[in-house]
Amino acid sequence: MQFDAPIRPPKAESIVPMINVVFLLLIFFLMTAQIAPPDPFEVTPPEATAAAEPQAELMLYLNADGVLAFEDHRGAAVLAALSTQVMAADGHAPHVVLRADAAGQGARLAEVMAQLRGIGVGAVELVVTAP
């Protein structure tokens, strides 16, 4: 009695090249993406009749309780961190975008703007929303 040779399943194609392409695309998108850091806290800007897009180098936040935030710094450390940024500006006074909450007090806003002027900030742009 003679048996037929066993039927071998066809060789599966390698998926290694597809994995390589997927990883290359992943690396490409990670390298080219501009990931913005999240806002330190929710701020509702006040309303204004004419709003233009803010054009500044540094973003500063002021919440309704009067707490300042800049990058990873909160409270009293903000002005010190901002001061080092201003000193690193090589002679030109940087512009700051200030996102202040509409529910905040105007006196605190004026105090913060005076402190910014004191550390050498050139201009402050207040972010507002159009009605």
Kinemage of the C-alpha trace (Angstrom):
@kinemage 1
@onewidth
@group {chain A} dominant
@subgroup {mainchain}
@vectorlist {calphas} color= white
{ca met a 1} P 0.000 0.000 0.000
{ca gln a 2} L 1.306 3.401 -0.981
{ca phe a 3} L 0.286 6.632 0.765
{ca asp a 4} L 0.224 10.027 -0.869
{ca ala a 5} L 2.618 12.654 0.395
{ca pro a 6} L 1.025 14.797 3.088
{ca ile a 7} L -0.423 18.063 1.834
{ca arg a 8} L 1.571 20.954 3.145
{ca pro a 9} L -0.165 24.268 3.737
{ca pro a 10} L 1.199 27.116 1.620
{ca lys a 11} L 3.849 29.269 3.296
{ca ala a 12} L 2.343 32.336 4.867
{ca glu a 13} L 3.676 35.676 3.741
{ca ser a 14} L 5.816 37.534 6.233
{ca ile a 15} L 4.208 40.572 7.864
{ca val a 16} L 7.551 41.994 8.963
{ca pro a 17} L 7.715 44.509 6.064
{ca met a 18} L 4.246 45.811 6.952
{ca ile a 19} L 5.247 46.205 10.608
{ca asn a 20} L 8.348 48.110 9.506
{ca val a 21} L 6.267 50.490 7.413
{ca val a 22} L 3.787 51.061 10.264
{ca phe a 23} L 6.591 51.883 12.702
{ca leu a 24} L 8.225 54.225 10.204
{ca leu a 25} L 4.911 56.050 9.733
{ca leu a 26} L 4.429 56.236 13.490
{ca ile a 27} L 7.892 57.719 13.976
{ca phe a 28} L 7.309 60.168 11.109
{ca phe a 29} L 4.042 61.443 12.584
{ca leu a 30} L 5.495 61.707 16.090
{ca met a 31} L 8.470 63.695 14.832
{ca thr a 32} L 6.428 66.100 12.677
{ca ala a 33} L 3.487 66.670 15.026
{ca gln a 34} L 3.348 69.804 17.117
{ca ile a 35} L 1.931 68.754 20.431
{ca ala a 36} L 0.658 71.690 22.465
{ca pro a 37} L 0.711 71.385 26.224
{ca pro a 38} L -2.712 71.429 27.864
{ca asp a 39} L -3.963 74.588 29.552
{ca pro a 40} L -3.171 74.536 33.286
{ca phe a 41} L -6.794 75.342 34.169
{ca glu a 42} L -10.028 76.319 32.449
{ca val a 43} L -10.250 80.037 31.692
{ca thr a 44} L -13.310 81.804 30.284
{ca pro a 45} L -12.053 84.975 28.555
{ca pro a 46} L -14.113 88.178 28.751
{ca glu a 47} L -16.144 89.294 25.725
{ca ala a 48} L -15.097 92.140 23.430
{ca thr a 49} L -16.502 93.637 20.231
{ca ala a 50} L -13.370 93.188 18.079
{ca ala a 51} L -11.115 90.217 18.657
{ca ala a 52} L -7.855 89.551 16.851
{ca glu a 53} L -5.704 86.480 17.164
{ca pro a 54} L -3.046 86.993 19.865
{ca gln a 55} L 0.499 87.232 18.522
{ca ala a 56} L 2.960 86.707 21.357
{ca glu a 57} L 5.821 84.512 22.436
{ca leu a 58} L 4.765 83.535 25.967
{ca met a 59} L 1.376 82.373 27.323
{ca leu a 60} L 0.328 83.347 30.863
{ca tyr a 61} L -2.906 82.234 32.574
{ca leu a 62} L -4.881 83.965 35.338
{ca asn a 63} L -7.881 82.096 36.757
{ca ala a 64} L -10.931 83.529 38.536
{ca asp a 65} L -9.271 83.102 41.946
{ca gly a 66} L -6.283 85.220 40.887
{ca val a 67} L -3.827 82.308 40.560
{ca leu a 68} L -1.171 82.702 37.856
{ca ala a 69} L 0.171 79.859 35.718
{ca phe a 70} L 3.009 79.759 33.201
{ca glu a 71} L 4.195 76.493 31.616
{ca asp a 72} L 4.631 74.126 34.616
{ca his a 73} L 4.718 76.882 37.249
{ca arg a 74} L 1.855 78.029 39.468
{ca gly a 75} L 1.412 80.877 41.933
{ca ala a 76} L 4.428 82.827 43.141
{ca ala a 77} L 6.925 80.822 41.043
{ca val a 78} L 5.381 82.142 37.827
{ca leu a 79} L 6.989 85.586 37.906
{ca ala a 80} L 10.429 84.110 38.638
{ca ala a 81} L 10.108 81.664 35.726
{ca leu a 82} L 8.794 84.391 33.446
{ca ser a 83} L 11.632 86.667 34.505
{ca thr a 84} L 14.202 84.089 33.368
{ca gln a 85} L 12.420 83.872 30.005
{ca val a 86} L 12.518 87.657 29.678
{ca met a 87} L 16.241 87.756 30.499
{ca ala a 88} L 16.907 85.032 27.924
{ca ala a 89} L 15.238 87.146 25.213
{ca asp a 90} L 18.589 88.737 24.242
{ca gly a 91} L 17.751 92.409 24.475
{ca his a 92} L 14.230 92.513 23.083
{ca ala a 93} L 11.299 92.686 25.446
{ca pro a 94} L 9.061 89.679 24.726
{ca his a 95} L 5.305 89.889 24.244
{ca val a 96} L 3.040 87.938 26.592
{ca val a 97} L -0.457 86.606 25.894
{ca leu a 98} L -2.541 86.810 29.060
{ca arg a 99} L -5.564 84.524 29.278
{ca ala a 100} L -7.511 85.950 32.213
{ca asp a 101} L -10.826 84.551 33.388
{ca ala a 102} L -13.819 86.855 32.925
{ca ala a 103} L -14.927 86.146 36.502
{ca gly a 104} L -11.620 87.414 37.912
{ca gln a 105} L -11.151 90.757 39.623
{ca gly a 106} L -9.892 93.701 37.616
{ca ala a 107} L -7.649 94.836 40.475
{ca arg a 108} L -5.772 91.507 40.368
{ca leu a 109} L -5.409 91.829 36.588
{ca ala a 110} L -3.979 95.341 36.965
{ca glu a 111} L -1.595 94.089 39.656
{ca val a 112} L -0.359 91.282 37.408
{ca met a 113} L 0.156 93.668 34.492
{ca ala a 114} L 2.188 96.001 36.723
{ca gln a 115} L 4.323 93.044 37.845
{ca leu a 116} L 4.881 92.049 34.220
{ca arg a 117} L 6.005 95.568 33.383
{ca gly a 118} L 8.361 95.417 36.366
{ca ile a 119} L 10.155 92.284 35.118
{ca gly a 120} L 10.622 93.749 31.619
{ca val a 121} L 7.771 92.400 29.510
{ca gly a 122} L 7.399 94.507 26.370
{ca ala a 123} L 3.695 94.087 25.663
{ca val a 124} L 0.762 92.154 27.078
{ca glu a 125} L -2.121 90.956 24.919
{ca leu a 126} L -5.325 90.114 26.765
{ca val a 127} L -7.275 87.253 25.188
{ca val a 128} L -10.977 88.003 24.747
{ca thr a 129} L -13.881 86.328 22.952
{ca ala a 130} L -16.177 87.945 20.438
{ca pro a 131} L -19.876 87.949 21.363
